[in-house]
Amino acid sequence: MSRVVVIGGGLSGLAAAYRIRQKLPQVELTVLESANRPGGNVWTEHDRGFTVELGPNGFLDSKPATMDLCQSLGLRDQLLPASEGSRKNRFLYVNDRLHKLPGSPLGILRTPLLSFGGKLKLFTEPLRARPHRLPADETIAAFGRRRFGREAAETFLDALVTGIHGGDPDKLSVAAAFPRLPKFEREYGSVIRGFLRVAKEKRRAAEAAGLPRPGPARMWSFREGLRTLIESLAAAVPVTTGVAIKRIEKSAADWTVHSEGQDRWPADAVVVTCPAHKQAELLADLDAPLAAEIAGIGYTPIAVVVVGYRRDQVPHDLDGFGYIAPQRTRRDALGVQWCSSIFPDRAPPGCVTWRALCGGVNRPDVMGWDDATLLRKVQDELRVTMKVRGEMVFHRIVRWPKAIPQYAVGHLDRVARIEAGAARHGGLILGGNAYHGIAMNDCTEQAERITERVERALRVSG
């Protein structure tokens, strides 16, 4: 019987293990996780009526991977859609006030977030000629300035990068972080034209299939939070928690995974989905150059500060997703998600619950604050941005020193070198959110590819 060991019991590892179990039921499968629970940073806690998401707050239906996984696990009846208001109403905090992000061309014309010149630059993007020689890779900021103008790049793209990556648009690769943007420029000569063309094709496909017109992507969770997905996956595959792996060893016949104790797991294929810095440690003895390449993928620190207030302490109507403070403003919170407005029943009756995300690549100093300082800074921010009155009635702080992989310029070339290096070691498969996308959909989408690689590796070894 073939043996497969998956190192990392986060969403990437669990989804891969689940698909391996489905497609290769004859395989002896082991999933090892160093923490005392599965899920990595995807987990939910319930405390005094407040629902606390420690990492992601939900997933989008813009890709089918996670929805398909839910269907396979029998979880569709437990899914919870985000509110309509949270889909339509998102805000930026700039110039000392909240501004609604425009959601239409008319909204862009009316927004005070851009000057007349900034709006003109944005609207004329389809008329801007594509360079004869496109850059091999460029930063998100450089791409944005070139296509949309300085104001739109510094306002909208900064907010987008802050909200998704907690990163610096002057350092992250547009091709790695937002691959559709340069793809649309290459194929359609314009980003806006590309979005319009894709939307038109989706409408035609829906009409041909007799389906309703597709709308904007919607966020989803579960009635009991995202841990529902993790617990369902962990119930379907064998997960051993509390196991710290020290190294991976290759012999002529097979692999051996060594724990920091005396435990050993022989394997014909090893799938490694833990964070990049941990992957580098595990592979250092096996292949130092490969480990060094993996170690070059940086991470940004994030502190998640979950707070609860009585509803009468908050004058804002809260019909929306929340707000982002672009990193150039260097505020003490990158943004605040209005969790109980996004999903119902996330707070006790008469209360609201929010998540303030603090830190990021440009504010690593925040991670050095003690809990009392961090809470005080967040409460001060909320008094300014949301006009909150009085003291919070609930709080929970979660610190992620290495929260989100940062796809710096050159990331795609680095990943190509890593994958070529891993391919030299038959039966070694690398995965996780360090390589091809950081969102939950990206983690679940790669499960199929990992399973195919495992199947090929077992065929060769067998």
N, C-alpha and C positions, 0 to 999 in steps of 0.2 A: 504494500500500500504506500502511495506517495504521501509525503509529509510537507505541509506548508506552515510556516510560522509567520504571523503578522506582528510586527513590533509597533505598538501605538494603538491604543483603544479609543482614540478620538473619533470624530465623525468619519474622517477619511478611512481609517483602518477598519472601523466597524462596517461601513458600507462596502468596502472591498471584500471583507471577510464574508459578508452576507451574500454577495454575488458569487464568490468562489464556492460557497456552500451550495448555492442553487445550481450552478453550472457543473460543478465537479463534486458531487455528493460522496464519491468514493474516497476523496482525499481526507487524510487525517489532519485536521485544522486546529491550530492553537493561536489565540490572540493574547498578547502580553501587554499589560499597561502598568506603568510605574506608579500612578496615583492610586488612591484607595477607592476610586470609582471610575467608571468609563465616561467618555464624552469629551474629555479635554476641556476647552473653554465653552462648550455647549452644555449648559446645565441650568436647571431651574430650582429655586428654593421657595418655600411657602412659609411665611412668618407673620402671625397675627393678622391674617387676612390680606397681606400684601404678597404679590407675586414678584419674585426677583429673578430676572435673567442675568446670569453671571457673564455671559459673552454676547453672542448675537441675539437680537431681539425677534428675529423671524427670517423667513426666506421668501424670495420673489418667485412668481410663477412665469417669469420671462423665459426660463428654460424648463424642460420637462423632467429633468433627472430626479429632483427631490419629490415632486408630485408622484412620479412613477414608483419611487421607492415606498412612499406612503400607501399607494394602492396595493403594492405587493405585500406589505405588512398588515393590510387590513385596517388602516388608520384613517381612511377617508372620512368616516363619520365623526372623527374627533377633531378634524381640521377647523380652524377658526380664522375667518378672513379679517383683515384690517378694516377699520371703518372707512367709509367713503371720504369723510373729511380729512383723514390722515393721508389719503392718496392725493387729494387735491390741494391741500393747504400745508405748505412747508415754508419756513421762514429763515431769513438771515438776520443776525444782529450786527448791524454796521451803523456808523454815525449816530450812536447812542440811542438806537431804537430798533424794534422789530419791523422788518419789511417782508411782506409776502413775496415768495419767489414767483415770478410770472410763469404761467402755464400755457400761454398761447401767444401768437404774434401780437394781438391787441394788448395783452398784458405786458409784453416787452415794451411796446410803444408808450404805455402809461407809467411804467415803473420809474421811481426816482433813483433806482440803483445805478443807472447809467445816464451819462449826459447825452445830449443830442448826437454829438460826434461818436460816442461809444455805441449808441443804437445804430447809427448809420454804418459803422464798421461791421457790426454783427449782421445786419440785414443784407449787406452786400457781399457776404461770404461766398454765395454761389457764383458771383461774378469775378471772384479773385482767381487769377490764373494759377494752375498747379505748376510748381517749379519743374523745369526740364529734368533736373536731377534731384530726386527726393532724398532727404537725409536717411542714412542707414538706420539711425535711431536718434531720437531727440527727446528732450524733456517735455513733460505735459505743458509746462508754462511756455516753452519756446513754440511748441506746436499751436497752442491757444493764441498766443500773440500773433503768430503768422497768419492763422486762419480767421480769427474772430476779433482781433484788436486787443490792445493792452487792457482796457477797462473790463471787457467781458471775461478775459482770462483771469485777471486779478480778483474779480468778484465771483463769477460762477464756477470756473474751474478750480479755483482755490477752495471754494466751499465743497465741491464734489470730492476733491482729493481729501480734504479734512474729514468729511463725513464717512468716507469709505475706508481710506487707508491710514488716516491719522498721520499722513506723510507730507513731504515737501514737494510741491509741483515743480520746483526748480531742480529737483534731483531724480524724480521718478520717471521711468520710461513710459511714454505714451503707447508704444507698441505692445508693451507687456501688461500695463495696467488697464488700458482702454483700447484694445486692439481694433475695435470697430472704427474708431476715428481715423487713423491712417489708412485703414482698408477702404473706407468710403472715399477718401481723397484720391487714392490710387485708382479705384474702379469707376468712380463717378465724377472725379474732378472737384468734388465739393462734399463737405460733411453734411450740410443741410440737405443737399440734393440726395445724398445717400440715404438719410433717414426717411425722407419723403418717399423715395423709391421702394424701400423695404416695407414701409407702412402700406403702400399701395398694393404691393405683392401679397401681403398678409390679408388684406381685405378681399382681394380677388380669390385667394385660396379658400377663405372662409365662405364666401358666396358660392363658390363651386361645390363646396361640401355641404351647403345648406345650413351653415352655422352662423350665429350672430357675429356682427362685426367685432373684431378684437379691439379692446380698449387698452389703456395703459396698464403696465404690469402692476399687480397687487401683491402686497405682503401677506404672508400667512404664518400662523403658529398653530398651537393646539389649546384646547380648553385648559389643560393643566400645565401648559408651557412646553418648551422645546425638549425637556427631558423625556417627554412621551416618546419621541422618536428614538432617543438614545436607549431608553429602557427596552423598547421593542426590539431594537437591533441586538442589544446585549442578551436578550432572552432567546434570540434565534441562533446565536453563534457562541462558542465557548470562549469566555473572557476570563483571564486570570489577572486580577488587579494586585497592586502592591508589590510588583516585581520590577526591580531596577536592573536593567540590562547593562552589562559592562562592555562587551565586545562581540563581534561576529567573526567567526573563523571559517576558512574554506580549506577543505582537503581535496584530494583527488576524487573522492567518492561522493562527498556531500558537504553540507554546511553544519556548523554547530553554533548555536546562540548561547552565550555564557551570561549568567546573572552575576551580580556582585557577590552573591553567596556561593553555594556549591551546586546550584541547579544548572542543568544543561538540557538543551532541546536540539536534537538532530533534525535536519530538514533537507529536502530536495530543492526547495525554493524559499527564499526569505523576502517578505514584503516589509519595507521600512517606511512608515508614514508619520513618525514622530517629528517634532520641529527640526528645522535644518541644523541648528547648533547641536542638538542631540545626535542627529544622524552623523554629523562630522565626528563627534567623539567616538561613536560606535565603530566607524570605518577607519579610524586613524591608523590602527595597526595593519589592517588589510590593504589599504591603498592611501598613502599619505597625500599624494597630489589630488586625488578625488575628494578626500576629506577637506582639503584646503579650499577647493572650489566651492563645496557646499557651505563651509564656514563663512564664505564671503557674502552670503545672503544675510542682510541685516534685518533687524526687527525694531519696531517702535514700542515704547512703553505706554500703557494706558491704565488709568485708575478709573474703575466704574463706581460711581457714587450714587446709590439708589436712595431716594428720599421720599417721604410721604408727608403730605400736608392735609389739613382740613380744607374742604372745597371753599369754605367761606373766607379762607386766608388768601385766595387767589382771585384777583379781579379779572384776569384774562378769560375769554370764553373757551379757550383750549380746544377749539375745533380744528385739529391739525395733527401733524406728525411730531412737531417740535421745531427747534431752531439750531442753526450752526453759526458759530462765530469764526469767520475765516482766519486761518493761522496768522496772516499778516497783522491781525488786530492784537495778537499775543494776549488774549484774555485767559483767565484762570480755568475756564471750561471751554473745550472745543465745541461743545454743543449740548443740548438737553433734549432727550426724547420724552414725549408725553405719553408714557406707557399706557395709562388707564384711559387715554383718549384713542390710542391706536387699537387696543383690544379691550373689550368690556371685562368687568369683574377682576381687574388687576389690582384693585384696592378695596378696602372695606367701604360700606355705604357711608356717604358723606365725606370721603377722602379721595385724594388723587395720589398717584405714584409716578415719579419721573426718574430717569437715569441721566445723570450728568457724566459726560465722558471727559476726562482730564488727562493732560500730559501731551502725548504726541511727540513727533520727532523734533519739533522746535521748542517744546517745553518739558524736557526731561527732568528739570528741577522739581517739578510737581511731585514726582515719585519719591523724592526725599522728604517731603512733608510728613509729619506724624498725622495720625487720624484726626486729632482735634483741630489741627491747622487746616487740613484738607476739608473737613466739614464746615469750618468757619468760612473758608474761601468760597466754597460752593454756595453756602447760604447767602453770603454777601453778593455773589453773582446773581442769584435768583431775586434778591431784593431789587437789584438794578434792572435786570432784563425783564423780569416777570412781575415786578411790583408786589412780590409776596410780602405778607404781613405776619409777624410773630415767628415762633419757633417751629421747626419740623417736629412731627409726631412719630417719625420712623426714619431709620437710616440703616444702610448696610454698605460697607466698603469692600470692594474686590480689587486687588492689585494684580496686574499682568505685566511683569517687567519686560517680557518679550511677547507682546500681544499680536502684532500683525506683521507678516513679512513685508519687506520693502523692495519693490521691483525697480531697482535703480537702473539708470541707463546702462545698457550692456547686459541686462538680465537674460534676454532671450539667447544671446551667445553663450552666456555662462551655463544656462540650462542645457543647451546643446552639448557643451563640453562634459557636463555632468552625466547626461544620458549616454554619451559615447563611452565615458569612463566606466559607468555601471554595466554597460553591455559587454565589456571585456570579462566580467565575472558572471558566467552563466548561472542563472537562478537568482540573481540579485535584482529586485525590482524596487525602485524608489518612488514614493508618492507623497501626498500631503499638500497643504496649501502653500508651500514654499516655491512651487514651480509654475503652475499653470492656472492660477486664479485663487483668490482668497475667500470667496463667498461660499456659503453652504452648498449652493448648486454646483459650484466648481468641485467641491469635495466629493459630492455624490456622483457627479458626472464621470469622474475618473475611475470609478469602481469597475466599470465595464472594460476599460482599457487595461487596468491592472489584471483583471481576470484573464483577459486574452494573453497577456504576457506570461502569467503563471502557467496557463495551459501549454503555451509553446515551450516554456522552460521544462516542464514535466515531460513533455513529449521527447525533448532532446535527452534529458537525463535518464528517461526510461528506455 
